[in-house]
Amino acid sequence: MQILISDIKIKKRVRKDLGDIEMLKESLSHYGLMNPITVNSQYELVAGHRRLEAAKSLGWSTIEAIVVDTKDKLLQLELELEENIQRKQFTDSELIDGYEALEKLRNPSFFRKLMMKLHGFFVKVFDKKEARKIEKVRKNGFMSILLPVGLLLIILGAILFSKGFITAVLHTFMDISGFVAMVAGLFYFVRFYIGIKK
């Protein structure tokens, strides 16, 4: 949850030296906060002091936090220690592999660029195909309204003719129009039903 940085209280901490937080500030500025800080229900900081200070120096007014509902000082100290102890740095070879993979993604070879272009092309084609399919289903659903409109036209024509408000010719025209509308509506309704089942 997002909480106001001004509401967070920093009590006695195990870590005294926050070290250089410039690189952490750059990371927060570029990627955002990837791991929330931890506070207790009184908004006392439990873990994430360096992240909090980096966010403050960037001028953030709120920060993502996990709230642990405890006032137990022992548990809070255990959580602070645990978060910092259980971290495992990359080995040198893992770090080298990671940077090599990053370099390949940033500066792909000709064939990789070609594959990425082809992939992008097919994604667009299938996305457009899917969008057209959705639009077609929506249109069929809208056009199926002709079914009740046609039925209503036939009923209305019969009522108006029986009351003597319209002639037999107009009545016949309304019946034919209603029948055509019903057939068309039924056709679109069937296509709509098949479309949503796919």
Secondary structure, 3 states (H helix, E strand, C coil): CEEEHHHCECCCCCCCCCCCCHHHHHHHHHHCCCCCEEEECCCEEEECHHHHHHHHHCCCCEEEEEEECCCCHHHHHHHHHHHHHCCCCCCHHHHHHHHHHHHHHHCCCHHHHHHHHHHHHHHHHHHHHHHHHHHHHHHHHHHCCHHHHHHHHHHHHHHHHHCCCCCHHHHHHHHHHHHHHHHHHHHHHHHHHHHHHC
